[in-house]
């Protein structure tokens, strides 16, 4: 998990993503990450899986509080459709791909508590992950 203070002009919809980046040797390394927080929260939260040989995640993992990183304007249209008459939503993800769904849930929960959502929509979440032993290769 990675949280940033985004400033007042970072507006997004639940389900969108933003590109995070850090400087390394005079070169910016960037990758897109789905936003896990709700637009109403003070911090913007991202989930990432540490890839030890990755170009960016080891650098994000080592960042200390109050360190600057770049965060591009949110993008994407992977949003929850609540106006088409369908009220049951099956959400399927793996590992950190759950982030946009967490954003949906946090936003709907807040809206429900504040009377802006009637609770008619049901979200069913399936999140899977592999185990180290499941990716082992067989040798003959």
Long-range contacts (C-beta under 8 A, 24 or more apart in sequence): 1-36, 1-45, 1-46, 1-47, 1-48, 2-33, 2-45, 2-46, 2-47, 2-48, 2-60, 2-63, 3-37, 3-43, 3-44, 3-45, 3-46, 4-43, 4-44, 4-46, 4-69, 4-71, 5-42, 5-43, 5-44, 6-43, 6-44, 6-71, 10-44, 10-71, 10-73, 10-74, 11-39, 11-74, 12-39, 12-44, 12-74, 13-39, 13-74, 13-79, 14-38, 14-39, 14-79, 14-80, 14-100, 14-103, 14-104, 14-106, 14-107, 15-76, 15-77, 15-78, 15-79, 15-80, 15-100, 15-103, 15-104, 16-74, 16-75, 16-76, 16-77, 16-78, 16-79, 16-100, 17-74, 17-75, 17-76, 17-78, 17-100, 18-44, 18-46, 18-71, 18-72, 18-73, 18-74, 18-75, 19-70, 19-71, 19-72, 19-75, 20-46, 20-56, 20-60, 20-69, 20-70, 20-71, 20-72, 21-56, 21-69, 21-70, 21-71, 21-72, 22-56, 22-59, 22-60, 22-63, 22-69, 22-70, 24-59, 28-70, 29-55, 29-56, 29-59, 30-56, 30-70, 30-72, 31-55, 31-56, 31-57, 32-75, 33-96, 33-99, 34-78, 34-96, 34-97, 34-99, 34-100, 34-103, 35-74, 35-99, 35-100, 35-103, 36-98, 36-99, 36-100, 36-102, 36-103, 36-106, 37-103, 37-106, 38-103, 38-106, 38-107, 38-110, 39-107, 40-107, 40-110, 41-106, 44-71, 46-99, 47-96, 47-98, 47-99, 47-102, 48-96, 49-95, 49-96, 80-104, 80-108, 80-121, 82-121, 87-120, 87-121, 87-122, 88-121, 88-122, 88-124, 89-121, 89-122, 89-123, 89-124, 90-124, 90-126, 91-123, 91-124, 91-125, 91-126, 92-125, 92-126, 92-127, 93-125, 93-126, 93-127, 93-128, 94-127, 94-128, 94-129, 95-127, 95-128, 95-129, 97-127, 98-125, 98-127, 101-125, 101-127
